[in-house]
Structure formats: C-alpha cells, structure tokens
Amino acid sequence: MPHTPSKPPAVRIGQHSEAGQKDTNDDSYGVMTPEMPLLETKGIAMAIADGMSTSEAGKEASETCVKSFLMDYYATHESWTVKTSVGRVLTAVNRWLYSQGQAQYLSDRGLVTTFAGMILKSGSAHIFHAGDSRIYLLRNGAIKALTRDHRAWLTRDQEVLSRAFGIDPQLNVDYKNIPAYRDDVFIFTTDGIHDYISNKEIAAHASSSLDDLDKACKIIVKAAYDKGSHDNITCQIIAVEESGLEDENAHQQKLGGLPFPPRP
C-alpha cells in the first residue's frame, strides 16, 4: 500500500535578549537543529537559562547549561530514550556547576542558573525544567504554561529559587512529555518577562507577529521593559512546521523491519 513517508521535525525560530536595566546579561538561550540522521533519531533541542545574578558566575553557569544540553544530548547513545539521554546530560552539568562553585568560589552559590529545555522528536515535546524560567505552549490562540516555577517564600515580601542548577550536587529536574503538532508555538521566557507581563499579553504579542518571530520576541521584550522590568529580558519562540510525527503506515513499516525479540 502506498504511503507518505514521515517527515523529520522542522521549526522556525525567533530570539531576542537584552540586559534591560542591568549592567550585564546573564541569560542564555539557543536551538540546535542537527543534520540527518540525527534530526530524525534525536530531534531538535532548544533551551533557555537565567544565571542567578547573586551568584559569582551567573553568565558562565547559564551558558554552560545551555551549551552542554544542546551539544552533549546528541552524543548520547541512540538506543536511550530522550528522558534518559537528557537526564544523564543534565545530571553531569549540575554536578560540574556545583563542584566548580565549590572549588572556585568556596560556595554553593558560585555557578547557579535556572534551566528550561525541550526536545522536539517524533511528534512529541519533551520538557525539562528547574528554576523559574518558563516554556509556554501557544495553540489555536490559547496559551498554557508547561513549566511550574520553583520558588519559595522566605518572608511575606521575599521569595527565592527553591530549585536550580549548581546549588546542590543532587537535583530533581521536572519532566513532562506532551504531543506536538504542526503550527504549535512554544515560547521560552526568563522571569524578566513573565514577572512583568501576563500570559495573556505574551500570547497576544506573539500572535500579532507569527510571520516574523524575531519581531514577536522584540515586541514581548519591549513590553516587559515598558512595564518596569529590572531584570535581564529574554524571549525565544519556536514555531513547529513539522512535528516529526510518523504516519501510521510508515510506523508499521518500520516495526515490520525490526527483528523478533528473543524468547524469554
């Protein structure tokens, strides 16, 4: 029976970041779209991170986290699941940040960063998260936060990160896996944005310029700045053109080509 072959994932990307009212920009972000066959077997990786401004090396922490996620994930074994592969990578990154903080700064606040990452593969979005950077899903005009902020109140007026990379040698990273479809839009933000403008505003600004995602990111960043954001301000938007979802015939053909498992 003839069938349409499955297509590898494909996306459009928009990005914009500013220091805002701060002297330096400790945010980091990026997207990695590999060549075939990794594009089909591993998917597309994307991430955002916000280095803690009160740590001694927030920028180094956020850059290390994002770069390691984008690069090292593709070096993991192809038989591993996305969750296992990313889990190994992020565990190693967290331990490195913590050990470097202890060695260089004699502190568990030496290299500290939030992190929100996603792998788009085979029609699924795999979300990994620690801290208060966010990933939103904009679908059919409705916006939904896919991550939960890890914050704790110290006093009535002061809250701190309850989870982040580099604070402790053991880190629990949130994970979820949701279906992804063509025309889905994923919006990555640091708290310099979502602490100052509402989810509804983010959705409206993004929807107004879906044909120019860089412009949409700039509009969102400016809106947060105009609302008085005093933090670094970063927005990254990923629009799905192909989710990598296999059609049923292609999937059955692949299954038919696999050897039978051994007898128990």
JOLIN-V175244 format. One record per residue. N is the residue number from 1. RES is the residue in one small letter. D_FIRST is the distance of its C-alpha to the first C-alpha in Angstrom with 2 decimals. Layout:
BEGIN
N&RES&D_FIRST / N&RES&D_FIRST
END
This chain:
BEGIN
1&m&0.00 / 2&p&3.82 / 3&h&6.46 / 4&t&10.21 / 5&p&12.08 / 6&s&14.95 / 7&k&18.31 / 8&p&21.57 / 9&p&24.37 / 10&a&26.61 / 11&v&29.93 / 12&r&33.00 / 13&i&36.33 / 14&g&39.84 / 15&q&42.94 / 16&h&46.69 / 17&s&49.51 / 18&e&53.28 / 19&a&56.23 / 20&g&57.56 / 21&q&61.15 / 22&k&61.02 / 23&d&62.23 / 24&t&59.14 / 25&n&55.42 / 26&d&54.20 / 27&d&50.64 / 28&s&47.68 / 29&y&44.03 / 30&g&41.01 / 31&v&37.28 / 32&m&35.46 / 33&t&32.14 / 34&p&31.41 / 35&e&29.52 / 36&m&26.17 / 37&p&25.27 / 38&l&27.80 / 39&l&26.56 / 40&e&23.26 / 41&t&24.86 / 42&k&28.10 / 43&g&27.66 / 44&i&30.51 / 45&a&33.99 / 46&m&36.66 / 47&a&40.11 / 48&i&43.54 / 49&a&46.86 / 50&d&50.44 / 51&g&53.18 / 52&m&56.01 / 53&s&58.93 / 54&t&61.46 / 55&s&60.15 / 56&e&61.62 / 57&a&58.43 / 58&g&55.94 / 59&k&54.30 / 60&e&53.85 / 61&a&52.32 / 62&s&49.76 / 63&e&48.80 / 64&t&48.45 / 65&c&46.25 / 66&v&43.84 / 67&k&43.73 / 68&s&43.27 / 69&f&40.41 / 70&l&38.61 / 71&m&39.24 / 72&d&39.53 / 73&y&36.37 / 74&y&34.33 / 75&a&36.43 / 76&t&35.55 / 77&h&33.43 / 78&e&29.66 / 79&s&29.35 / 80&w&31.60 / 81&t&30.47 / 82&v&31.47 / 83&k&34.28 / 84&t&35.64 / 85&s&35.50 / 86&v&37.23 / 87&g&39.61 / 88&r&40.85 / 89&v&41.34 / 90&l&43.18 / 91&t&45.35 / 92&a&46.48 / 93&v&47.18 / 94&n&49.22 / 95&r&51.28 / 96&w&51.98 / 97&l&53.12 / 98&y&55.33 / 99&s&56.86 / 100&q&57.55 / 101&g&59.15 / 102&q&61.36 / 103&a&62.26 / 104&q&62.87 / 105&y&64.14 / 106&l&65.21 / 107&s&63.33 / 108&d&60.22 / 109&r&60.07 / 110&g&59.88 / 111&l&56.21 / 112&v&54.58 / 113&t&51.55 / 114&t&49.07 / 115&f&45.35 / 116&a&42.15 / 117&g&38.91 / 118&m&35.19 / 119&i&32.00 / 120&l&28.89 / 121&k&25.85 / 122&s&22.34 / 123&g&23.10 / 124&s&26.47 / 125&a&30.07 / 126&h&32.31 / 127&i&35.95 / 128&f&39.02 / 129&h&42.50 / 130&a&46.23 / 131&g&49.03 / 132&d&49.19 / 133&s&46.84 / 134&r&43.99 / 135&i&40.31 / 136&y&39.40 / 137&l&36.13 / 138&l&36.29 / 139&r&33.51 / 140&n&33.76 / 141&g&37.45 / 142&a&38.37 / 143&i&39.59 / 144&k&39.62 / 145&a&41.26 / 146&l&39.02 / 147&t&42.02 / 148&r&45.37 / 149&d&48.57 / 150&h&50.44 / 151&r&53.98 / 152&a&57.12 / 153&w&60.35 / 154&l&63.51 / 155&t&65.77 / 156&r&65.44 / 157&d&65.01 / 158&q&63.39 / 159&e&59.95 / 160&v&58.43 / 161&l&55.12 / 162&s&54.56 / 163&r&51.71 / 164&a&51.06 / 165&f&50.36 / 166&g&53.46 / 167&i&55.70 / 168&d&55.13 / 169&p&53.63 / 170&q&51.36 / 171&l&49.10 / 172&n&46.73 / 173&v&43.90 / 174&d&42.04 / 175&y&38.24 / 176&k&35.59 / 177&n&31.83 / 178&i&30.36 / 179&p&27.01 / 180&a&26.96 / 181&y&25.29 / 182&r&25.27 / 183&d&28.79 / 184&d&30.49 / 185&v&33.85 / 186&f&35.65 / 187&i&39.41 / 188&f&41.51 / 189&t&45.28 / 190&t&48.46 / 191&d&51.21 / 192&g&53.10 / 193&i&50.67 / 194&h&49.80 / 195&d&53.39 / 196&y&54.53 / 197&i&51.92 / 198&s&49.94 / 199&n&46.23 / 200&k&46.31 / 201&e&47.96 / 202&i&45.47 / 203&a&42.58 / 204&a&44.43 / 205&h&45.30 / 206&a&41.79 / 207&s&40.25 / 208&s&42.78 / 209&s&41.48 / 210&l&37.78 / 211&d&37.44 / 212&d&40.02 / 213&l&39.72 / 214&d&42.75 / 215&k&44.79 / 216&a&43.59 / 217&c&44.74 / 218&k&48.07 / 219&i&48.62 / 220&i&48.05 / 221&v&50.36 / 222&k&53.03 / 223&a&52.85 / 224&a&53.54 / 225&y&56.35 / 226&d&57.90 / 227&k&57.89 / 228&g&60.09 / 229&s&57.72 / 230&h&59.90 / 231&d&57.14 / 232&n&54.67 / 233&i&51.93 / 234&t&48.34 / 235&c&45.08 / 236&q&41.59 / 237&i&38.66 / 238&i&34.97 / 239&a&32.53 / 240&v&28.86 / 241&e&26.61 / 242&e&23.56 / 243&s&23.81 / 244&g&21.33 / 245&l&19.33 / 246&e&15.86 / 247&d&13.01 / 248&e&11.78 / 249&n&8.36 / 250&a&10.54 / 251&h&13.20 / 252&q&11.54 / 253&q&10.49 / 254&k&14.16 / 255&l&15.50 / 256&g&13.91 / 257&g&15.70 / 258&l&19.00 / 259&p&21.63 / 260&f&22.86 / 261&p&26.03 / 262&p&29.32 / 263&r&31.00 / 264&p&33.51
END
